[in-house]
Amino acid sequence: MANADSVLDHEALAYARALLKPPLEKESVLAALAAALFAAVSALAFAVAMVMAPPVTTSRLALETEPTKTEVVSSSENN
């Protein structure tokens, strides 16, 4: 038995099926932009906190043992 040719156009059927498929969802650039903005703001906040924070010391600071000597000049010596 010989195969009968189909009356349907296969190319037209493939085109119609492609049109009926749901469209592909595109990825949003907004999500990536928001994540990058959040990372940048966080980095700046941490940098400002590091600069403004007082220094951490675990030992006493080295202080002068002797106070500086200041000479007292009397008014009679100025003349």
N, C-alpha and C positions, 0 to 999 in steps of 0.2 A: 504494500500500500504506500502510495506516494504521499509525502508530506505536503499538505495544502499550505499555501502561503497565507499568512495572517493578514487580515484587513487593517489591523491596528498598526499605526506608525510607532515604532519603538522609540524613536528620537523624541517625538511629541509626548509620548507617555513619560519618558524620563524627565523632560522639561516640566511637565505638569506635576510630577511627584516632587521635584526640587522646589517648585513654587509652594507646595502644600506643607513642606517641612517647616517646623517652627524656626524663627530666626535665631542665630547664635547670639548669646549675650556677650557684649563687649565688656572688658574689664574697666572699672572706673579708675581714672587717674586721681580722683579726689581722695580716695583712701590712702594711696601712697604719699600724696602731698601732705595730708594731715599727719601721717606718721613721721614724715621728715620734719615738719614744723614742730611737732611735739618733742622730737629729739633735740632740735636746735634750741628750743626754749629751755628745755631741761639742762642742757649743757651750759647755757648762759647763766641760768640760775645757780648752778653749782659753782661756776667760776666766780660769780659775784659773792657767794657765800664764803668761798675760800679766801678771797681778798679782804672781805670785811670782818672775818672772824679774828678774834684776838689770838696771838700766838700761844701755843700750848707749851708750858715749861714743866719739866718734871723735877728740876732741882732749883735751888735758890740761885738767883742771879748774883754775879760777882759784884760786890759793892766796894767802894773805897773804904779802906780801914781808917785812914786819917782824914778828918775834915780839912778842907783847903784853908790855908792861913791867909787872912786878909789883913792888910796893914791899915791901921787907923791913923789917919792924918789929922792932926789937930789944926784948928784954925790959925794958931800962931805960927805954925810951920809953913802955911801957905803964903805968908807975906814975904 
